[in-house]
Amino acid sequence: MSVAWRRRFKLVGAALLMIASVLLKVLYFAVLVLLAFSSGKRGSASSSSSSGGGDG
């Protein structure tokens, strides 16, 4: 293996690691938002008589 190939491999590995970490963060955030949204919808659906309005 030449030096250029090793350097390129290192760069690709670092980029893949960064992309994977960002994707994991985005997925984690999306799951949290979905969970909060579903639980909030459930809660408001069960008891939404006192609260008049809301941003939908």
JOFENMO-V71363 format. One record per helix or strand. SS is the DSSP state (@ for helix, = for strand). FROM is the first residue (numbers start at 1). LEN is the number of residues. If there is no record, write none. Layout:
ss:SS from:FROM len:LEN
ss:SS from:FROM len:LEN
This chain:
ss:@ from:3 len:44
